[in-house]
Amino acid sequence: MNKVKTTFAAILAISIVLFCSGCDLSKYMPKSSFTTEKGPITKVYSAADGPYHFIAYVVDWKGTEVVVSDPLGKSSHKAGDTISFLAQKIEVSGTVRALSFTAL
């Protein structure tokens, strides 16, 4: 337990020093934005393992095929359907820029 308290105290002390020294921590925080999009499904991927389900859709987005995942595996669309999804942009430290697509 002492080791945990010591580690916590060290992290807290470092955080306070950085905060008080004017270090701009906001540039290290992830930035995120999203838009709601619609697109036609061109292909469906699904799998099941007992009661567990996976589903993802290949969708035409801005002339590019992207994979839109349904993290809860609850949807049941088919090729040709149009679905709504989130297109999320994530930036970390100005160096990592990623796109993520999630079914609504």
MOHU-V37698 format. One record per pair of residues at least 12 apart in sequence whose ideal C-beta (glycine too) atoms are under 8 Angstrom apart, sorted by the first residue. I is the first residue (numbers start at 1). J is the second residue. D is the distance in whole Angstrom. If there is no record, write none. Layout:
# MOHU-V37698
i = <I & I>
j = <J & J>
d = <D & D>
This chain:
# MOHU-V37698
i = <27 & 27 & 28 & 30 & 30 & 30 & 31 & 31 & 31 & 32 & 32 & 32 & 32 & 33 & 33 & 34 & 34 & 34 & 34 & 35 & 35 & 36 & 36 & 36 & 36 & 36 & 37 & 37 & 37 & 37 & 37 & 38 & 38 & 38 & 38 & 39 & 39 & 39 & 39 & 39 & 39 & 39 & 40 & 40 & 40 & 40 & 40 & 41 & 41 & 41 & 41 & 41 & 41 & 41 & 41 & 41 & 41 & 42 & 42 & 42 & 42 & 42 & 43 & 43 & 43 & 44 & 44 & 44 & 44 & 44 & 44 & 45 & 45 & 45 & 52 & 53 & 53 & 54 & 55 & 55 & 55 & 55 & 55 & 56 & 56 & 56 & 57 & 57 & 57 & 57 & 59 & 59 & 59 & 61 & 61 & 66 & 66 & 67 & 68 & 68 & 68 & 68 & 68 & 69 & 69 & 69 & 70 & 70 & 71 & 75 & 83 & 83 & 84 & 84 & 85 & 85 & 85 & 85 & 86 & 86 & 86 & 86 & 87 & 87 & 87 & 88 & 88 & 88>
j = <93 & 94 & 93 & 90 & 91 & 92 & 90 & 91 & 92 & 88 & 89 & 90 & 91 & 88 & 89 & 86 & 87 & 88 & 89 & 86 & 87 & 84 & 85 & 86 & 87 & 104 & 61 & 84 & 85 & 86 & 87 & 82 & 83 & 84 & 85 & 59 & 60 & 61 & 68 & 82 & 83 & 85 & 59 & 60 & 80 & 81 & 82 & 57 & 58 & 59 & 77 & 78 & 79 & 80 & 81 & 82 & 83 & 58 & 59 & 60 & 65 & 79 & 57 & 58 & 79 & 56 & 57 & 58 & 77 & 78 & 79 & 57 & 58 & 67 & 73 & 73 & 74 & 73 & 69 & 70 & 73 & 75 & 76 & 68 & 69 & 70 & 70 & 77 & 83 & 103 & 83 & 85 & 101 & 87 & 101 & 99 & 101 & 101 & 83 & 85 & 101 & 102 & 103 & 101 & 102 & 103 & 102 & 103 & 102 & 103 & 103 & 104 & 103 & 104 & 101 & 102 & 103 & 104 & 100 & 101 & 102 & 104 & 99 & 100 & 101 & 100 & 101 & 102>
d = <7 & 7 & 6 & 6 & 7 & 5 & 7 & 5 & 8 & 6 & 7 & 5 & 8 & 7 & 5 & 5 & 6 & 4 & 7 & 7 & 5 & 6 & 8 & 6 & 8 & 7 & 6 & 7 & 6 & 7 & 5 & 6 & 7 & 5 & 8 & 4 & 5 & 5 & 8 & 7 & 7 & 7 & 7 & 5 & 7 & 7 & 5 & 5 & 7 & 6 & 6 & 7 & 5 & 7 & 5 & 7 & 6 & 5 & 7 & 6 & 6 & 6 & 7 & 4 & 6 & 8 & 6 & 8 & 7 & 6 & 6 & 7 & 7 & 8 & 8 & 3 & 8 & 6 & 8 & 5 & 5 & 6 & 8 & 7 & 5 & 7 & 8 & 6 & 6 & 7 & 7 & 7 & 7 & 7 & 7 & 8 & 5 & 7 & 7 & 5 & 4 & 7 & 5 & 7 & 6 & 7 & 8 & 4 & 7 & 6 & 6 & 8 & 8 & 5 & 5 & 6 & 5 & 6 & 8 & 7 & 5 & 6 & 7 & 8 & 6 & 4 & 7 & 7>
